[in-house]
Amino acid sequence: MSSVPSKPLERSQPILAMSQPDPLSPPEDDLDADARPDSWPDRGPDSAPDPRGDPRHVAIIMDGNGRWAQKRHLPRLEGHRRGVETARRIVEAAYKRELGFLTLYSFSTENWRRPKAEVTGLMQLFRHYVESNLEELHRNNVRIRMIGWRDRVEPDIVRWVERAEDLTAKNTGMTLSIAFNYGSRQEIVEAGERIIEQAKAGLLDPHTISTETIKAHMLSTGLPDPDLLIRTSGEQRMSNYLLWQIVNAEIYITETLWPDFDAAGLELALDYFRQRRAPVR
């Protein structure tokens, strides 16, 4: 695998870093077999510390592919293709850094509104990423899972995803979660629906419902909540991404467009997190 290119560190300096999402930022435009939640046991308590002070779970909104292409007078799909290459390099940097969990927002439920040709291209790129990187990720002890609904995703892509999940299920290194056909509001709604159904069936006492009950019915069940959320491209909104899970996350926003993000930019974000979480002396 090629090495991660280096760029000047000042390119990835954050324009906004905050410990809570801005409540004024507008969102971007049967937890059933499709979600496969029961196959993902929890890897441990959310509070398990990293001895280096790194976040246990990093979530990334990979934004800016279209603007990257537009600035270079290239088709939008070329921006997405370059974005997939960046994702490959960042995943490599993350597992070499021994991060515990990395979650990438690759396709939202809102993305279906994009032109059909762009959606088709995004599907093809996702399929190619899984096909071409699966064996290497497995060799590096990475566990793969998809967070999202599978009913609208092409069957051959679902088969590749399930093959990746099954092949890597027993790996003990970094967990790479790909949020694909994912939307946080609907995830919360459906978690509530499942809980109501269980209560009506007498399987759950409504008076015992807690945040842990809700968490257990989310698509991300089995994962610790993110400690650090990174968003590229300078946009200052959460875009319907892990809204329940990021309640205590540090939020790091950089102007760098996703195809230009690199290992140095990731390290800056990790440095910011360590500074934010450093003990007060």
C-alpha positions in Angstrom: 0.0 0.0 0.0 1.3 3.5 -0.9 2.5 5.7 1.9 0.4 8.6 3.1 1.4 11.9 1.4 2.4 14.7 3.7 1.1 18.3 3.4 1.8 21.4 5.4 0.2 21.2 8.8 -1.3 24.6 8.6 -3.7 23.4 5.9 -5.7 21.5 8.4 -5.8 24.0 11.3 -9.4 24.0 12.6 -11.7 26.9 11.9 -14.0 25.8 14.6 -13.5 23.3 17.4 -16.2 22.8 20.0 -17.3 20.3 22.6 -21.0 20.4 21.6 -22.8 20.8 18.3 -24.3 24.2 17.6 -28.1 23.8 18.2 -28.8 26.5 15.6 -27.0 24.7 12.8 -29.6 23.3 10.5 -29.5 19.6 9.5 -28.5 18.7 5.9 -30.8 18.2 3.8 -37.9 -3.1 12.7 -34.3 -2.7 13.7 -34.5 -5.7 11.4 -32.2 -8.2 9.7 -31.0 -5.5 7.4 -29.3 -3.7 10.3 -27.8 -6.9 11.8 -27.3 -5.4 15.2 -27.4 -8.5 17.3 -24.1 -9.7 15.7 -22.1 -6.9 17.2 -21.3 -7.4 20.9 -20.0 -4.5 22.9 -16.2 -4.2 22.9 -16.1 -2.8 26.4 -17.2 0.2 28.5 -17.3 3.6 26.8 -15.0 5.0 29.5 -12.0 2.7 28.9 -9.1 5.2 28.6 -6.3 5.2 25.9 -2.9 5.4 27.7 -1.7 8.0 25.1 -4.8 10.2 25.7 -6.1 9.5 22.2 -9.9 9.2 21.5 -11.2 5.7 21.7 -13.7 6.3 18.8 -13.2 8.8 16.0 -16.1 9.6 13.7 -15.6 11.5 10.5 -18.0 13.5 8.1 -16.1 13.2 4.9 -17.2 16.4 3.2 -16.0 18.5 0.2 -15.5 16.0 -2.6 -17.8 18.0 -5.0 -16.1 21.4 -4.2 -12.7 19.8 -4.6 -13.7 18.6 -8.1 -15.3 21.9 -9.0 -12.2 23.9 -8.1 -10.3 21.8 -10.6 -12.9 21.8 -13.3 -13.4 18.0 -12.9 -16.6 16.0 -12.8 -18.1 15.6 -9.3 -17.6 11.8 -9.5 -13.8 12.4 -9.8 -14.0 14.2 -6.5 -15.8 11.2 -5.0 -13.2 8.9 -6.4 -10.4 10.9 -4.9 -12.4 11.0 -1.7 -12.4 7.1 -1.6 -8.6 7.2 -2.0 -8.4 9.5 1.0 -10.6 7.2 3.0 -8.3 4.3 2.3 -5.3 6.3 3.4 -7.0 7.6 6.6 -8.2 4.1 7.5 -4.6 2.9 7.1 -3.3 5.7 9.2 -5.9 5.0 11.9 -5.2 1.3 12.3 -1.4 2.0 12.2 -2.1 4.5 15.0 -3.9 1.8 16.8 -7.2 3.7 17.2 -9.9 1.5 18.6 -12.9 2.6 16.5 -13.3 4.6 13.3 -16.6 5.5 11.8 -16.9 7.1 8.3 -20.0 8.8 7.0 -20.0 7.7 3.4 -23.6 7.9 2.2 -26.6 9.5 4.0 -30.3 8.9 3.5 -30.4 12.4 2.1 -27.9 11.5 -0.6 -30.6 9.6 -2.5 -31.9 13.1 -3.6 -28.7 13.6 -5.7 -28.8 13.0 -9.5 -29.2 9.4 -10.4 -25.8 9.2 -12.2 -24.0 10.5 -9.1 -25.8 8.0 -6.8 -24.9 5.2 -9.2 -21.3 6.3 -9.2 -21.2 6.5 -5.4 -22.6 2.9 -5.2 -19.9 1.7 -7.6 -17.2 3.4 -5.6 -18.4 1.9 -2.4 -18.5 -1.6 -3.9 -15.0 -1.1 -5.3 -13.7 0.1 -1.9 -15.0 -3.0 -0.1 -13.8 -5.4 -2.9 -10.3 -4.0 -3.3 -9.5 -3.4 0.4 -11.1 -6.3 2.2 -8.2 -8.7 2.2 -5.7 -6.1 3.3 -8.0 -4.9 6.1 -8.5 -8.4 7.3 -4.7 -9.0 7.3 -4.3 -6.0 9.5 -6.8 -7.3 12.0 -9.5 -4.7 11.2 -13.1 -5.5 11.9 -15.6 -4.1 9.4 -19.3 -3.3 9.9 -21.9 -1.3 8.1 -24.2 1.1 9.9 -27.3 1.8 7.9 -30.3 0.3 6.1 -29.6 -2.3 3.5 -33.0 -2.5 1.8 -32.3 0.2 -0.9 -28.7 -0.9 -1.4 -28.0 -3.1 -4.4 -27.9 -6.8 -3.5 -24.4 -7.4 -4.7 -23.1 -4.6 -2.6 -25.0 -6.0 0.4 -23.4 -9.4 -0.3 -19.9 -7.9 -0.3 -20.6 -6.0 2.9 -21.9 -9.1 4.6 -18.8 -11.1 3.4 -16.6 -8.4 4.9 -18.5 -8.4 8.2 -18.4 -12.2 8.4 -14.7 -12.5 7.4 -13.6 -9.9 9.9 -16.0 -10.5 12.8 -13.4 -12.1 15.1 -10.7 -9.6 14.4 -9.6 -7.7 17.5 -7.9 -4.6 16.1 -9.6 -1.4 15.0 -13.3 -1.5 14.2 -14.1 0.3 11.0 -17.7 1.2 10.7 -19.1 2.6 7.5 -22.2 4.6 7.8 -23.9 3.9 4.5 -27.5 4.7 3.7 -27.6 6.1 7.3 -29.6 8.9 8.9 -29.6 9.6 12.6 -33.1 10.9 13.0 -34.6 7.8 11.5 -32.3 5.7 13.6 -33.6 7.3 16.7 -37.2 7.0 15.5 -36.8 3.3 14.8 -35.2 2.6 18.1 -38.2 4.1 19.8 -40.5 2.1 17.7 -38.8 -1.2 18.6 -38.9 -0.3 22.3 -42.6 0.5 22.1 -43.3 -2.8 20.3 -41.4 -4.7 23.1 -43.4 -2.8 25.8 -46.7 -3.6 24.1 -45.7 -7.3 23.9 -44.9 -7.3 27.6 -41.2 -7.9 26.9 -40.2 -4.6 28.5 -41.4 -2.6 31.4 -41.8 1.0 30.2 -40.7 2.3 33.6 -37.3 0.7 33.2 -36.5 2.4 29.9 -33.2 4.3 30.1 -30.6 5.8 27.8 -28.9 2.4 27.8 -32.2 0.8 26.6 -32.3 3.2 23.7 -28.6 2.8 22.9 -29.1 -1.0 22.7 -31.7 -0.5 19.9 -29.6 1.8 17.8 -27.9 0.8 14.6 -24.6 1.5 16.4 -25.2 -0.9 19.2 -22.0 -2.5 20.4 -19.9 0.6 19.7 -18.7 3.1 22.3 -19.9 6.6 21.6 -17.5 8.8 19.6 -15.0 10.8 21.6 -14.0 12.9 18.6 -16.0 14.0 15.6 -14.1 15.4 12.6 -15.7 17.3 9.8 -13.8 18.4 6.7 -14.6 21.3 4.3 -15.4 23.9 6.9 -19.2 23.3 7.1 -20.5 23.7 10.7 -23.4 21.3 10.9 -23.9 17.7 11.9 -25.8 16.6 8.8 -27.9 14.0 10.5 -24.9 12.0 11.7 -24.8 10.1 15.0 -26.8 12.8 16.7 -27.5 10.6 19.8 -24.0 9.2 20.0 -22.0 12.5 19.8 -23.5 14.1 22.9 -20.1 14.2 24.7 -17.8 14.3 21.7 -15.2 16.9 21.0 -16.0 18.4 17.5 -13.2 19.4 15.2 -13.9 21.2 12.0 -11.3 22.0 9.4 -11.5 23.9 6.1 -9.5 21.2 4.3 -11.6 19.5 1.7 -11.9 15.7 2.2 -9.7 14.7 -0.8 -6.9 16.8 0.6 -7.2 15.5 4.2 -4.3 13.3 5.2 -2.5 11.6 8.1 -1.1 15.0 9.2 -4.6 16.4 9.4 -5.7 13.4 11.4 -2.9 13.9 13.8 -3.8 17.6 14.3 -7.3 16.5 15.2 -5.9 14.0 17.7 -3.7 16.6 19.1 -6.7 18.9 19.6 -8.5 16.2 21.4 -5.6 15.5 23.7 -5.4 19.2 24.6 -9.1 19.4 25.2 -9.1 16.3 27.5 -5.8 16.9 29.2 -6.2 17.0 33.0 -6.4 20.5 34.5 -3.3 21.2 36.6 
